[in-house]
Amino acid sequence: MAVSKEFIGDEPVAIKPYRTYGAGRSQITIFHGDSLELMPTLNANSVDVVVTSPPYNIGINYTVHRDNLPRPDYMEWMSHFGSIVSDVLRKDGSFFLNVGGTPEDPWLPWDVARAVSGELSLQNVIHWVKSISVDDVASDGSSTVLSAGHFKPISSRRFLNDCHEYIFHFTHDGRIPIDKLAVGVPYKDKSNIGRWKSVSSDLRDRGNLWFIPYETIRSKQQRPHPATFPVRLPEMCILLHGVREGMAVVDPFMGIGSTALACARLGVSFTGYDIDSSYLEESCSRLENYFSGRESKPEQM
């Protein structure tokens, strides 16, 4: 993927990155600026994967961005963003869009998905489950309730607790092969391995329910950004698309750099954008800890 450029007259001028890390196929490049202004300077059909979580427009207290635009203005902004992604995304590329709603506005994620889709096709809808409770029934009929994940209660007599968000997977034509077993899980019943002709190993399709819990936040100092996703989430998106030699990943709203860290771990090229320098500094700190071997233990499934 080419370095971002702007133009003076007809002559392209390289835009100076905020920070770069690594080299070659695993170079991490960060830009301080508005992705809707900078991404169009990328070459068309040059990005393999876009993974991002844009502002949801639900009044989150970001440092710089205004997260309470009038609904039509926000949807127009999202539509413009989707057209930019469509232009830079390779014909066999994947666009993973993480969006959450609120109990009072459950249509918001679908409205955003519709706004950004443009000429793109919705190929998969993945549910990011942050907290889950399962009745585990034993062979003797007894049951145990298993609860896992970070639970943030909602003080309401009307709404159930909101335990999931969406990951909308867009491609240009809805027909792009993906690497399902790269995020696969073992069979619980091992007899399935020999039952199906298509099964040759103890690994099956995980499906579209991904349980990826947050690490528990115990202080405000542990939460430098009000709306982050775990590194494991973009990592799984990239793996599902398929890791390939020389691939390029972009996060237009990179925040504190979870997608950048995922790319560093996977050894793939990354370009990220954010308008908030304080978030970029936190991203740089996390990346420097990773490359120096001081990164904290990765989130576990």
Secondary structure, 3 states (H helix, E strand, C coil): CCCCEEEECCEEEECCCCEEECCHHHCEEEEECCHHHHHHHCCCCCEEEEEECCCCCCCCCCCCCCCCCCHHHHHHHHHHHHHHHHHHEEEEEEEEEEECCECCECCHHHHHHHHHHCCCEEEEEEEEECEEEEEEECCCCCEEEEEEECCCCCCCCCCCCCCEEEEEEEECCCCCCCCHHHHCECCCCCCHHHHCCCCCCCCECCCCEEECCCCCCCCHHHCCCCCCCCCHHHHHHHHHHCCCCCCEEEECCCCCCHHHHHHHHHCCEEEEEECCHHHHHHHHHHHHHHHCCCCCCCCCC
